[in-house]
Amino acid sequence: MSPNAKGALIALLAFGIFSTHDVVVKILGGLYSPIQIVFFSVLLSFPLAMVMLMRDATPGTLVPVHPWWLALRTVAAVVTGVSAFYAFSVLPLAQTYAILFAAPLLITILAIPVLGERVRLRRWIAVLVGLGGVMVVLRPGQTDLSLGHLAALAATVGGSLASIIVRKIGSEERPVVMLLYPMMVNFVVMACALPFVYQPMPIEHLGLLAVIATFAWIASRLVIAAYQAGEAAIIAPMQYSQIIWASLFGYLFFQETIDQATAIGAGIIIASGLYIVLRESKSGNSENTPVLRTRSRSETGTTPRVSLFMRTAGKTPPRPDDP
């Protein structure tokens, strides 16, 4: 088996596990506030953060080099965590994924002011087509936009902003710093809000929270293994397989079916995202490769980004135009 084929298969397994993770989030979201779910998810993710901290041999302190950029990333992570978990709780899985898949489009746009990226006409067309796909999914004027739709959009914007900031300061900021600050603030903010929404949880539901943390850990490690085995341009598109899992799990567990508008809109969004990834993978088409180099599943603000783990381990693959 070729390295790319091996990497693609590992990535497919990883994103299947991530999708199962989201099913558990949706189940718990029908019973508890997203604030409570995020709080315990962050709490149970701290052992993972400690493992990363112990593995980081980079000299220095935990004082950020870019405090304002890190503060903005932290705010984006907090908003994204609550918004994403709420969207998964109240919207059909496939519809939530379709909106979250717009992240590469927003990263491409944000790369202009943040990274100084020059976006040529073809990528602009892909972005505009993809945003049109989002409008097809949302169908403004034909259906009422719910708080869940707004939450999914907020999660997409917040996750894209957090991703592009990682690309901006990642070469100068320690990965553990970019990891710990958002997690700590998320934990503190959710802890402050928790007394207003808390509901006692039976042991089996606490077990499901442990499942969320465990699945996130396993899937993250598999994504890292996939990127170590194959090229980023091959591995990154595998995240779109989650729409298949969403369709299957939504039907089996929640009696959800994909309507025509969601299917068409998701297809448009995925096609434009794939085009952007493939354009960035070719030498000379993108100086910063912002989408390809912030390659992991959409930011939720509750678990470490895969790209941060890879930088800690010194496994960040070279840019397409590097020698």
Backbone bond lengths (Angstrom), bond angles and torsions (degrees), N, CA, C in turn:
res aa  C-N    CA-C-N  psi(-1)  N-CA   C-N-CA  omega(-1)  CA-C   N-CA-C  phi
1 M - - - 1.463 - - 1.527 109.76 -
2 S 1.321 116.77 134.36 1.457 120.69 -179.80 1.523 110.34 -69.83
3 P 1.346 117.51 155.88 1.467 119.95 178.36 1.522 113.06 -57.16
4 N 1.334 117.33 -39.07 1.462 119.33 -179.70 1.518 112.08 -67.30
5 A 1.333 116.35 -40.14 1.463 119.68 177.83 1.529 110.62 -65.09
6 K 1.322 116.52 -41.99 1.463 120.51 177.41 1.526 111.00 -62.01
7 G 1.336 115.84 -45.64 1.453 119.56 178.99 1.512 112.21 -61.92
8 A 1.338 116.82 -41.19 1.463 120.64 179.95 1.528 111.41 -63.37
9 L 1.333 117.32 -41.86 1.461 120.33 179.32 1.531 111.36 -65.41
10 I 1.322 116.42 -41.00 1.466 119.66 177.80 1.527 109.94 -63.65
11 A 1.323 116.47 -40.95 1.465 120.28 179.32 1.524 111.03 -64.66
12 L 1.317 117.11 -40.88 1.467 119.97 177.84 1.526 110.93 -60.18
13 L 1.331 116.35 -41.26 1.470 119.94 176.78 1.523 110.57 -63.90
14 A 1.333 116.35 -43.11 1.465 120.53 -179.13 1.518 111.39 -60.46
15 F 1.327 117.35 -46.59 1.460 119.80 -177.01 1.524 111.51 -74.12
16 G 1.327 117.15 -23.23 1.461 119.51 170.59 1.518 111.03 -65.86
17 I 1.335 116.40 -40.78 1.466 120.78 177.15 1.526 110.38 -67.24
18 F 1.334 117.17 -40.96 1.464 120.05 176.13 1.531 110.76 -58.58
19 S 1.320 117.01 -40.39 1.464 120.37 179.50 1.525 111.07 -65.73
20 T 1.333 116.65 -38.35 1.463 120.12 175.57 1.522 110.15 -64.08
21 H 1.320 116.83 -39.57 1.470 123.06 173.60 1.527 110.14 -53.55
22 D 1.333 116.83 -43.68 1.459 120.54 -177.35 1.526 111.97 -71.86
23 V 1.330 117.37 -28.58 1.464 120.25 174.17 1.524 110.23 -62.73
24 V 1.332 116.38 -43.39 1.461 120.29 178.62 1.526 110.42 -64.48
25 V 1.334 116.50 -39.88 1.465 120.47 176.12 1.523 110.21 -59.37
26 K 1.321 116.82 -43.06 1.466 120.63 -179.33 1.530 111.37 -65.97
27 I 1.323 116.56 -39.62 1.473 120.21 178.44 1.524 110.56 -61.77
28 L 1.329 115.98 -49.05 1.466 119.49 179.80 1.525 111.26 -68.72
29 G 1.349 116.46 -31.46 1.457 119.88 -179.86 1.508 113.62 -65.58
30 G 1.323 116.77 -21.21 1.455 119.81 175.58 1.511 112.71 -77.46
31 L 1.333 116.67 -9.14 1.467 120.71 -175.97 1.517 112.92 -118.21
32 Y 1.321 116.92 -28.34 1.468 120.50 -172.72 1.520 110.54 -131.88
33 S 1.324 115.29 159.08 1.462 121.23 176.22 1.529 110.01 -65.44
34 P 1.328 117.51 145.92 1.468 119.31 175.65 1.525 112.04 -60.49
35 I 1.327 116.99 -26.72 1.467 120.20 177.59 1.521 110.20 -61.98
36 Q 1.319 116.84 -43.89 1.457 121.08 179.66 1.527 111.23 -67.16
37 I 1.319 117.26 -40.01 1.463 120.67 -179.89 1.524 110.55 -67.11
38 V 1.341 116.38 -43.81 1.460 119.91 179.30 1.526 110.37 -63.35
39 F 1.325 117.17 -41.97 1.469 120.76 -179.08 1.525 110.71 -56.47
40 F 1.313 116.85 -51.63 1.461 119.52 -177.17 1.531 111.53 -72.32
41 S 1.330 117.14 -30.41 1.467 119.19 176.71 1.521 110.86 -64.29
42 V 1.332 115.83 -43.53 1.465 119.56 177.67 1.526 110.36 -65.78
43 L 1.325 116.31 -43.05 1.458 120.59 -179.80 1.528 111.38 -57.72
44 L 1.326 116.36 -44.65 1.458 120.12 -178.29 1.529 112.61 -77.92
45 S 1.342 117.05 -10.11 1.465 120.56 177.39 1.521 112.50 -88.61
46 F 1.328 117.68 -10.48 1.462 119.79 -178.03 1.531 113.36 -61.19
47 P 1.337 120.17 -38.38 1.474 118.20 175.63 1.532 112.11 -57.20
48 L 1.349 116.62 -38.05 1.458 120.80 176.49 1.522 110.80 -62.61
49 A 1.329 115.76 -41.43 1.465 119.66 178.71 1.526 110.89 -64.71
50 M 1.319 116.84 -37.66 1.462 120.05 179.82 1.528 111.31 -66.00
51 V 1.331 116.40 -37.15 1.462 119.93 176.36 1.524 109.93 -61.15
52 M 1.326 115.26 -43.23 1.466 119.32 179.29 1.526 111.10 -65.22
53 L 1.326 116.35 -39.84 1.457 120.83 179.61 1.520 110.88 -62.07
54 M 1.318 117.16 -41.49 1.462 121.28 -179.37 1.526 112.08 -68.83
55 R 1.336 116.81 -27.96 1.460 120.48 -177.98 1.526 112.61 -84.08
56 D 1.320 116.38 -15.06 1.465 119.56 -176.10 1.524 109.81 -81.34
57 A 1.330 116.08 109.97 1.466 120.83 -179.14 1.521 112.26 -95.73
58 T 1.343 116.58 6.48 1.461 119.85 -179.35 1.522 109.93 -66.79
59 P 1.329 118.81 127.66 1.464 119.71 179.93 1.525 111.11 -69.98
60 G 1.334 114.56 151.58 1.458 119.25 178.32 1.512 111.61 134.81
61 T 1.316 114.86 -178.87 1.460 121.33 -179.62 1.525 109.30 -107.14
62 L 1.320 115.61 -176.50 1.458 121.39 176.93 1.527 111.62 -92.50
63 V 1.318 116.93 10.67 1.463 120.91 175.55 1.529 108.30 -77.97
64 P 1.322 118.42 124.11 1.464 119.85 -176.03 1.522 113.12 -68.34
65 V 1.320 115.42 144.60 1.462 121.71 175.70 1.527 110.52 -76.69
66 H 1.328 114.89 -33.50 1.467 121.48 -178.94 1.534 108.67 -123.21
67 P 1.326 117.69 77.72 1.471 120.07 -173.29 1.526 114.17 -61.36
68 W 1.334 117.70 -36.58 1.464 118.83 -176.95 1.519 111.93 -73.49
69 W 1.314 116.35 -40.14 1.462 118.76 175.26 1.531 110.36 -64.12
70 L 1.327 115.87 -40.73 1.466 119.25 179.86 1.522 110.60 -66.95
71 A 1.332 117.55 -37.06 1.462 120.77 177.19 1.531 110.56 -62.45
72 L 1.326 116.45 -41.34 1.465 120.27 178.96 1.521 110.56 -66.34
73 R 1.331 116.68 -41.83 1.473 119.71 176.70 1.516 110.81 -62.22
74 T 1.329 117.17 -38.45 1.463 121.41 -179.50 1.520 111.02 -64.53
75 V 1.324 116.74 -45.76 1.469 120.34 177.48 1.528 110.19 -60.58
76 A 1.330 116.35 -43.71 1.464 120.21 179.39 1.520 111.25 -61.42
77 A 1.339 116.89 -39.40 1.460 120.86 -179.68 1.520 111.66 -66.64
78 V 1.327 117.45 -40.24 1.468 120.96 179.92 1.522 110.12 -65.05
79 V 1.327 116.32 -46.54 1.467 120.25 179.00 1.523 110.68 -62.57
80 T 1.329 115.91 -41.88 1.457 120.53 -177.29 1.524 111.61 -65.04
81 G 1.333 117.11 -41.99 1.456 120.02 -177.89 1.520 112.17 -58.95
82 V 1.308 117.31 -52.48 1.466 121.05 -178.84 1.521 110.63 -66.34
83 S 1.321 116.95 -42.70 1.460 120.96 -176.68 1.529 111.50 -64.87
84 A 1.339 116.47 -45.47 1.463 120.01 -178.85 1.521 111.02 -64.34
85 F 1.329 117.20 -45.10 1.458 119.84 -179.04 1.522 110.87 -64.96
86 Y 1.332 117.32 -37.37 1.464 119.59 178.03 1.524 110.65 -67.91
87 A 1.323 116.91 -42.35 1.466 119.97 179.75 1.522 111.01 -61.31
88 F 1.322 117.50 -43.99 1.465 120.20 177.51 1.525 111.16 -61.22
89 S 1.327 116.69 -31.57 1.462 120.85 -176.19 1.523 112.71 -72.60
90 V 1.334 117.23 -34.64 1.471 119.57 -169.42 1.525 114.10 -113.28
91 L 1.326 118.24 -18.51 1.460 120.36 -179.51 1.530 110.52 -103.02
92 P 1.323 117.78 156.21 1.466 119.31 171.06 1.525 110.17 -57.90
93 L 1.320 116.49 143.54 1.461 120.50 -175.76 1.525 112.01 -56.46
94 A 1.333 117.01 -46.04 1.458 120.12 -176.70 1.525 111.16 -63.68
95 Q 1.318 117.31 -37.60 1.459 120.26 179.67 1.528 110.87 -68.30
96 T 1.315 116.84 -39.19 1.463 120.48 177.25 1.523 111.05 -62.32
97 Y 1.328 116.77 -46.47 1.463 120.44 178.77 1.526 111.16 -61.45
98 A 1.330 116.36 -41.65 1.458 119.72 -178.33 1.527 110.93 -57.61
99 I 1.326 116.40 -41.88 1.469 119.90 179.45 1.525 110.51 -71.27
100 L 1.336 117.82 -42.67 1.463 120.76 179.97 1.526 111.91 -64.49
101 F 1.328 116.57 -27.70 1.462 120.04 179.36 1.521 112.44 -67.82
102 A 1.315 117.79 -8.33 1.469 120.58 176.60 1.529 111.69 -76.43
103 A 1.333 118.18 -4.48 1.468 121.08 -177.52 1.529 113.31 -55.18
104 P 1.352 121.04 -44.96 1.471 119.06 178.88 1.522 113.09 -58.78
105 L 1.326 116.85 -30.67 1.467 119.93 178.75 1.523 110.05 -67.03
106 L 1.338 116.06 -45.26 1.460 119.82 -179.70 1.521 111.53 -69.93
107 I 1.332 117.67 -35.46 1.468 120.63 176.68 1.522 109.92 -61.46
108 T 1.337 116.08 -40.39 1.464 120.02 178.49 1.525 110.95 -60.98
109 I 1.335 116.68 -41.65 1.466 120.59 179.35 1.526 110.75 -69.36
110 L 1.338 117.20 -45.31 1.463 120.80 -178.37 1.525 112.23 -66.00
111 A 1.331 116.63 -24.87 1.463 119.65 -179.80 1.525 111.85 -65.07
112 I 1.315 117.68 -20.31 1.468 120.45 -179.09 1.526 110.68 -68.55
113 P 1.367 119.36 -56.49 1.465 117.90 179.90 1.526 113.88 -77.80
114 V 1.335 117.85 -30.36 1.465 120.39 -173.49 1.527 112.08 -84.12
115 L 1.324 117.14 -42.65 1.461 121.33 -176.09 1.521 113.21 -106.28
116 G 1.322 117.23 -7.62 1.453 119.51 -175.94 1.513 112.63 72.54
117 E 1.332 116.19 23.29 1.458 121.50 -179.10 1.525 110.61 -68.56
118 R 1.314 116.15 141.87 1.460 121.44 173.44 1.527 108.35 -100.07
119 V 1.312 115.80 117.48 1.463 120.79 -178.89 1.518 108.29 -100.75
120 R 1.322 115.71 119.53 1.457 120.46 -178.22 1.532 110.63 -82.95
121 L 1.306 114.56 173.59 1.463 121.23 -171.19 1.522 112.97 -56.86
122 R 1.334 117.04 -42.66 1.468 119.01 -175.50 1.523 112.00 -63.66
123 R 1.328 115.83 -41.25 1.473 117.96 178.12 1.520 111.37 -69.87
124 W 1.348 117.29 -34.24 1.460 119.67 174.86 1.528 110.75 -61.42
125 I 1.316 116.22 -42.05 1.461 119.61 178.29 1.522 110.57 -62.45
126 A 1.357 116.57 -42.37 1.457 120.39 178.16 1.525 111.39 -61.75
127 V 1.333 116.68 -41.06 1.463 120.36 178.51 1.524 110.79 -62.93
128 L 1.321 116.93 -46.70 1.462 120.73 -178.64 1.531 111.31 -64.82
129 V 1.322 116.61 -39.69 1.464 119.90 176.71 1.527 110.39 -63.39
130 G 1.346 116.09 -43.64 1.462 119.69 179.39 1.512 112.57 -63.08
131 L 1.327 116.83 -41.33 1.466 119.79 177.62 1.522 110.77 -65.90
132 G 1.326 116.28 -31.80 1.460 119.36 172.54 1.524 111.13 -62.80
133 G 1.338 115.98 -37.18 1.463 119.97 175.95 1.522 112.20 -62.37
134 V 1.337 116.71 -37.26 1.463 120.56 176.13 1.525 110.00 -61.39
135 M 1.327 116.59 -41.57 1.462 120.46 178.47 1.530 111.16 -64.19
136 V 1.326 116.79 -34.73 1.462 120.17 177.12 1.529 110.23 -64.26
137 V 1.337 116.37 -41.82 1.463 120.04 178.90 1.526 111.01 -65.73
138 L 1.335 116.67 -44.22 1.475 120.67 -175.79 1.526 112.33 -76.93
139 R 1.326 117.21 -29.74 1.477 122.64 -179.94 1.531 112.63 48.32
140 P 1.320 117.78 57.91 1.468 118.95 179.37 1.527 110.89 -61.91
141 G 1.328 115.91 136.63 1.456 121.01 -178.02 1.510 113.34 92.82
142 Q 1.342 116.60 -23.71 1.461 120.05 178.65 1.522 112.00 -102.29
143 T 1.313 115.97 -32.05 1.465 120.41 176.95 1.526 108.30 -130.34
144 D 1.315 115.27 154.79 1.460 120.01 178.49 1.523 109.47 -77.37
145 L 1.334 116.06 127.46 1.452 119.94 176.02 1.524 109.03 -76.27
146 S 1.314 115.89 121.94 1.454 121.03 -177.50 1.522 110.74 -92.42
147 L 1.325 115.97 173.57 1.455 120.90 175.08 1.527 110.80 -62.44
148 G 1.333 116.54 -29.93 1.461 120.29 177.08 1.514 112.44 -64.18
149 H 1.340 117.22 -40.83 1.464 120.45 177.02 1.526 110.89 -63.93
150 L 1.331 115.83 -43.51 1.459 119.81 178.69 1.525 110.84 -63.62
151 A 1.341 116.30 -37.23 1.463 120.05 178.31 1.522 110.75 -65.23
152 A 1.338 117.43 -41.58 1.464 120.64 178.60 1.525 110.70 -63.48
153 L 1.324 116.80 -40.24 1.462 120.28 177.24 1.525 110.81 -65.57
154 A 1.346 116.65 -41.72 1.463 120.42 178.31 1.527 110.56 -62.61
155 A 1.334 116.63 -40.02 1.462 120.18 178.67 1.528 111.02 -64.96
156 T 1.332 116.35 -37.90 1.466 120.33 179.15 1.519 111.09 -65.80
157 V 1.334 116.33 -45.21 1.459 120.54 179.78 1.526 110.42 -66.27
158 G 1.336 116.40 -46.89 1.458 120.17 -179.80 1.511 112.63 -63.31
159 G 1.323 116.97 -42.72 1.453 120.36 179.23 1.519 112.20 -65.52
160 S 1.332 116.51 -38.33 1.466 120.27 178.23 1.524 110.77 -65.98
161 L 1.331 116.20 -41.65 1.461 120.36 179.10 1.527 110.62 -64.18
162 A 1.336 116.61 -43.85 1.465 119.97 178.32 1.524 110.82 -61.86
163 S 1.317 116.83 -39.52 1.468 120.83 -179.40 1.516 111.97 -65.02
164 I 1.322 116.56 -45.29 1.456 119.42 -176.45 1.527 111.08 -69.87
165 I 1.328 117.36 -29.55 1.465 119.93 176.41 1.525 110.26 -69.25
166 V 1.328 116.77 -38.06 1.468 120.00 174.14 1.520 109.97 -58.00
167 R 1.320 115.89 -41.69 1.478 119.85 178.92 1.527 110.69 -67.16
168 K 1.341 116.85 -32.92 1.453 122.13 -176.79 1.528 111.93 -70.79
169 I 1.328 116.98 -48.57 1.463 120.47 -170.63 1.522 113.09 -109.65
170 G 1.334 116.59 0.02 1.458 119.70 -172.65 1.515 115.03 -61.02
171 S 1.330 117.42 -30.15 1.464 119.25 -177.99 1.525 112.22 -75.63
172 E 1.329 117.74 -18.01 1.463 121.42 -177.21 1.525 113.12 -112.46
173 E 1.322 116.66 -22.49 1.467 120.79 -177.32 1.518 109.68 -98.67
174 R 1.327 116.04 138.03 1.469 119.22 177.33 1.527 110.39 -63.98
175 P 1.337 118.40 137.09 1.462 120.20 179.45 1.531 113.13 -56.34
176 V 1.343 116.85 -37.70 1.464 118.67 -178.79 1.524 111.26 -66.32
177 V 1.331 117.21 -30.41 1.465 120.19 177.04 1.527 109.74 -67.10
178 M 1.345 116.46 -45.09 1.461 120.32 179.36 1.526 111.94 -67.43
179 L 1.306 116.25 -22.71 1.462 120.95 178.07 1.526 111.94 -83.39
180 L 1.327 117.05 -50.08 1.454 120.68 -168.68 1.524 113.51 -71.86
181 Y 1.322 117.89 -39.74 1.468 119.34 -176.95 1.528 112.04 -61.75
182 P 1.334 120.05 -50.88 1.468 119.13 177.70 1.529 112.59 -60.31
183 M 1.339 117.24 -39.57 1.460 119.28 -179.82 1.523 111.14 -65.94
184 M 1.328 117.11 -43.35 1.462 120.42 -179.24 1.529 111.22 -64.39
185 V 1.329 116.91 -45.68 1.469 119.73 -179.78 1.519 110.26 -66.51
186 N 1.328 117.17 -40.65 1.457 120.42 175.84 1.527 110.75 -57.27
187 F 1.328 115.39 -44.75 1.456 120.72 -179.31 1.531 110.78 -63.05
188 V 1.332 117.56 -46.01 1.463 121.56 -177.50 1.527 111.17 -66.12
189 V 1.334 116.27 -45.93 1.472 120.00 -179.08 1.519 110.87 -63.28
190 M 1.328 117.13 -45.47 1.461 120.21 179.55 1.523 110.93 -66.09
191 A 1.332 117.04 -35.85 1.474 120.01 178.25 1.524 111.02 -64.50
192 C 1.336 116.76 -37.90 1.466 120.17 178.93 1.528 111.65 -67.72
193 A 1.340 116.08 -34.88 1.462 120.03 -178.80 1.525 112.58 -85.36
194 L 1.324 116.92 -19.07 1.460 121.06 -173.20 1.528 114.26 -57.84
195 P 1.353 120.56 -42.10 1.475 119.13 -178.26 1.527 113.66 -57.71
196 F 1.323 118.08 -24.13 1.469 120.93 -177.34 1.525 112.73 -82.31
197 V 1.333 117.12 -17.01 1.473 119.59 -175.64 1.526 112.65 -127.41
198 Y 1.320 117.28 -3.46 1.468 119.66 -170.57 1.525 112.03 -62.96
199 Q 1.323 114.59 137.57 1.466 122.71 170.96 1.522 107.95 -129.38
200 P 1.327 117.21 135.21 1.470 119.28 179.29 1.524 110.80 -56.24
201 M 1.339 114.94 141.03 1.459 120.64 -176.80 1.518 109.93 -116.12
202 P 1.332 117.50 128.30 1.465 119.61 174.28 1.520 110.48 -67.26
203 I 1.303 115.92 164.36 1.456 121.43 -174.16 1.525 111.79 -60.53
204 E 1.345 117.35 -33.62 1.461 118.52 -178.70 1.528 111.72 -68.92
205 H 1.320 116.81 -31.14 1.463 119.15 177.42 1.524 111.28 -75.53
206 L 1.317 116.60 -33.87 1.461 119.11 172.24 1.529 110.23 -63.33
207 G 1.327 114.71 -35.78 1.461 119.03 175.73 1.517 112.39 -63.07
208 L 1.343 116.70 -37.33 1.455 120.15 176.97 1.523 111.53 -65.50
209 L 1.330 116.48 -35.09 1.467 119.34 175.11 1.525 110.77 -63.77
210 A 1.324 115.75 -38.75 1.469 119.46 175.97 1.528 110.39 -64.72
211 V 1.337 116.45 -35.13 1.466 120.32 176.97 1.520 110.44 -62.98
212 I 1.348 117.08 -41.15 1.462 121.17 178.55 1.528 110.27 -58.06
213 A 1.335 116.30 -49.18 1.462 120.40 -178.94 1.533 111.17 -64.31
214 T 1.341 116.82 -41.12 1.461 120.83 -178.75 1.522 111.28 -66.39
215 F 1.337 116.44 -44.39 1.467 119.77 179.92 1.523 110.90 -64.19
216 A 1.333 116.51 -39.49 1.464 119.51 178.28 1.522 110.48 -61.98
217 W 1.330 116.92 -41.43 1.470 121.66 178.51 1.528 110.82 -62.48
218 I 1.352 116.44 -50.61 1.464 120.69 -177.19 1.526 110.60 -62.28
219 A 1.329 116.04 -46.83 1.467 119.71 -178.23 1.527 111.30 -63.79
220 S 1.328 116.79 -39.72 1.464 119.94 179.01 1.524 110.77 -62.60
221 R 1.319 116.65 -43.57 1.464 119.61 178.91 1.527 111.47 -63.96
222 L 1.329 117.01 -37.04 1.465 120.15 178.79 1.523 111.50 -68.37
223 V 1.330 117.09 -38.16 1.462 119.56 177.79 1.524 109.85 -63.26
224 I 1.343 116.70 -40.86 1.460 120.45 176.68 1.529 110.14 -59.85
225 A 1.333 116.16 -45.77 1.467 120.07 179.14 1.519 110.94 -61.84
226 A 1.328 117.04 -36.77 1.466 120.65 179.72 1.522 110.65 -64.48
227 Y 1.338 117.22 -44.11 1.454 120.53 -179.48 1.524 111.95 -70.82
228 Q 1.321 116.96 -26.99 1.460 120.08 175.58 1.521 111.40 -73.37
229 A 1.343 115.88 -27.13 1.462 119.91 -177.44 1.525 112.56 -87.55
230 G 1.334 117.11 -38.25 1.462 119.64 -173.65 1.515 113.32 -126.61
231 E 1.321 115.50 179.42 1.455 122.27 -179.41 1.530 109.94 -77.59
232 A 1.338 114.95 145.78 1.460 119.96 -178.43 1.523 111.46 -59.54
233 A 1.336 117.19 -36.79 1.463 120.51 -178.83 1.528 112.09 -64.56
234 I 1.333 116.99 -23.29 1.468 121.17 177.94 1.530 110.07 -88.68
235 I 1.314 116.70 -39.41 1.462 120.81 -173.41 1.527 111.76 -76.89
236 A 1.338 117.48 -42.86 1.465 121.15 -174.29 1.534 113.22 -53.75
237 P 1.340 120.04 -43.97 1.472 118.82 -178.69 1.526 114.31 -66.37
238 M 1.329 118.55 -14.58 1.454 120.56 -178.08 1.535 112.16 -63.63
239 Q 1.361 116.44 -19.97 1.457 118.30 179.82 1.525 111.91 -62.53
240 Y 1.337 116.69 -24.39 1.462 119.54 -178.68 1.524 112.16 -70.67
241 S 1.326 116.98 -11.83 1.469 119.49 175.13 1.519 111.94 -63.73
242 Q 1.327 116.41 -16.85 1.470 119.52 179.93 1.527 112.03 -61.75
243 I 1.333 117.64 -25.63 1.460 119.51 178.99 1.525 110.49 -66.53
244 I 1.338 116.83 -30.90 1.468 120.53 177.10 1.517 109.65 -69.24
245 W 1.342 115.65 -47.03 1.456 119.18 177.70 1.520 110.88 -61.83
246 A 1.324 117.02 -39.16 1.461 120.71 179.92 1.524 110.91 -61.78
247 S 1.316 116.31 -40.87 1.465 120.34 178.81 1.523 110.69 -64.21
248 L 1.339 115.88 -44.24 1.462 120.26 -178.83 1.520 111.53 -68.27
249 F 1.341 117.12 -51.39 1.464 120.43 -178.29 1.531 111.60 -65.95
250 G 1.337 116.08 -37.88 1.452 118.96 178.89 1.510 111.99 -60.99
251 Y 1.321 116.35 -40.19 1.464 120.58 179.37 1.532 111.65 -71.34
252 L 1.335 116.78 -43.22 1.462 120.55 -175.32 1.530 113.23 -71.43
253 F 1.326 116.59 -41.98 1.462 120.18 -171.47 1.527 114.77 -102.32
254 F 1.333 116.87 -24.90 1.469 118.77 -173.44 1.532 113.14 -128.21
255 Q 1.336 116.53 8.77 1.464 121.33 179.86 1.534 111.92 53.70
256 E 1.325 116.17 38.43 1.461 121.36 179.23 1.531 109.81 -95.69
257 T 1.296 115.67 142.83 1.459 121.10 172.69 1.531 108.60 -126.89
258 I 1.314 116.38 150.31 1.460 121.03 -179.76 1.526 108.96 -85.46
259 D 1.328 116.66 121.49 1.456 119.26 176.20 1.521 109.49 -77.68
260 Q 1.319 115.71 168.02 1.459 120.94 -173.99 1.526 112.16 -62.39
261 A 1.335 116.78 -41.77 1.462 119.78 -177.76 1.518 111.31 -63.63
262 T 1.351 117.23 -41.87 1.460 120.32 178.86 1.523 111.06 -64.53
263 A 1.337 116.83 -41.17 1.464 120.40 -179.88 1.526 110.87 -64.40
264 I 1.329 117.16 -44.83 1.463 120.37 -179.64 1.531 110.37 -66.88
265 G 1.339 116.59 -46.70 1.455 120.28 -179.67 1.514 112.13 -61.52
266 A 1.349 117.05 -42.93 1.462 120.41 178.82 1.522 110.46 -62.41
267 G 1.328 116.89 -40.11 1.458 119.86 178.40 1.516 112.37 -61.92
268 I 1.329 116.15 -40.74 1.468 120.62 178.70 1.527 110.50 -65.43
269 I 1.330 116.66 -45.55 1.467 121.15 -178.57 1.526 110.75 -62.92
270 I 1.330 116.47 -45.16 1.463 120.76 -179.36 1.525 110.52 -64.14
271 A 1.321 117.33 -43.10 1.464 120.52 -179.64 1.528 111.14 -61.87
272 S 1.321 116.96 -43.04 1.470 119.30 179.73 1.521 111.07 -68.29
273 G 1.348 117.23 -38.59 1.461 120.44 176.94 1.519 112.27 -63.50
274 L 1.326 116.54 -41.76 1.460 120.39 177.70 1.527 110.90 -62.66
275 Y 1.310 115.91 -40.87 1.469 119.55 179.90 1.526 110.59 -62.06
276 I 1.337 116.59 -43.54 1.468 120.21 -179.74 1.527 110.63 -63.26
277 V 1.334 117.23 -43.26 1.467 120.81 179.05 1.525 110.43 -61.48
278 L 1.324 116.84 -44.84 1.461 120.21 -178.45 1.530 111.32 -68.05
279 R 1.323 117.81 -37.47 1.468 120.50 177.08 1.519 110.65 -63.71
280 E 1.343 116.54 -42.37 1.463 119.68 -178.93 1.528 111.75 -67.78
281 S 1.311 116.77 -26.73 1.467 119.62 -176.66 1.518 112.33 -75.87
282 K 1.322 117.35 -12.98 1.460 120.91 179.69 1.517 110.51 -92.44
283 S 1.306 116.18 133.33 1.454 122.16 -176.89 1.526 111.39 -58.00
284 G 1.345 114.45 133.11 1.454 120.28 175.76 1.505 115.29 92.05
285 N 1.338 117.94 -13.38 1.463 120.21 -178.82 1.506 113.17 -85.24
286 S 1.324 118.06 -19.78 1.460 121.10 -179.74 1.520 108.48 -152.54
287 E 1.315 115.86 126.51 1.462 119.84 -178.16 1.526 111.75 -73.94
288 N 1.336 116.63 -35.23 1.471 121.01 -173.35 1.518 114.35 -108.63
289 T 1.337 117.43 -10.27 1.470 122.39 -175.98 1.530 111.63 39.25
290 P 1.336 119.16 58.66 1.469 121.05 -172.83 1.519 113.93 -65.49
291 V 1.340 118.09 -36.66 1.458 119.58 179.80 1.519 110.52 -73.79
292 L 1.329 115.72 -46.30 1.460 120.71 -175.90 1.524 111.41 -66.51
293 R 1.319 117.40 -32.52 1.456 120.96 -174.39 1.524 113.45 -93.33
294 T 1.328 118.32 -2.88 1.468 120.37 171.27 1.523 107.30 -112.68
295 R 1.308 113.02 42.81 1.441 121.62 -167.46 1.527 112.25 -77.93
296 S 1.258 117.64 100.66 1.449 122.79 166.59 1.498 106.86 -166.63
297 R 1.280 115.86 177.18 1.449 118.93 -178.08 1.521 109.61 -66.77
298 S 1.329 115.75 164.31 1.456 120.83 -175.34 1.522 111.35 -54.00
299 E 1.304 114.94 136.89 1.469 122.63 179.90 1.521 110.38 -59.62
300 T 1.344 117.25 132.70 1.466 120.56 173.26 1.521 111.87 -115.49
301 G 1.317 116.33 -10.18 1.453 119.00 177.68 1.513 114.55 77.57
302 T 1.325 118.11 2.41 1.462 120.48 -177.50 1.516 113.18 -115.43
303 T 1.306 118.08 -16.42 1.463 121.57 178.07 1.528 108.78 -131.52
304 P 1.322 117.47 152.69 1.470 120.47 -178.71 1.520 111.92 -61.38
305 R 1.324 116.11 143.19 1.454 120.65 175.59 1.521 109.91 -68.85
306 V 1.323 115.12 143.67 1.453 120.68 178.50 1.528 110.67 -59.90
307 S 1.340 116.41 -39.30 1.463 119.32 -177.61 1.526 111.59 -62.67
308 L 1.337 117.81 -32.33 1.466 120.26 178.19 1.521 110.92 -69.12
309 F 1.322 116.23 -39.33 1.464 119.44 176.23 1.523 110.84 -61.32
310 M 1.326 116.42 -42.44 1.453 120.15 -177.02 1.523 111.35 -66.59
311 R 1.327 116.93 -36.39 1.461 119.25 177.76 1.520 111.36 -68.77
312 T 1.322 116.48 -37.47 1.459 119.85 177.47 1.528 110.84 -61.99
313 A 1.326 115.11 -39.79 1.468 119.86 -178.54 1.522 112.56 -83.19
314 G 1.361 116.89 -1.65 1.464 119.94 -178.25 1.501 113.03 68.08
315 K 1.351 117.20 31.79 1.453 120.90 -176.49 1.525 113.79 -111.76
316 T 1.339 116.53 15.60 1.458 118.62 179.36 1.514 109.70 -64.90
317 P 1.332 118.14 121.08 1.474 119.32 -178.61 1.515 110.58 -69.10
318 P 1.341 118.13 155.60 1.453 121.45 -179.44 1.522 111.51 -70.33
319 R 1.339 115.15 161.35 1.448 119.34 173.98 1.523 109.45 -66.05
320 P 1.336 116.99 158.02 1.456 118.92 -178.92 1.524 113.20 -59.38
321 D 1.345 117.52 -28.52 1.468 119.24 -176.79 1.521 112.37 -98.08
322 D 1.346 118.00 7.56 1.460 119.76 177.28 1.524 108.79 -74.69
323 P 1.330 118.19 150.19 1.464 120.66 178.42 1.528 110.30 -72.68
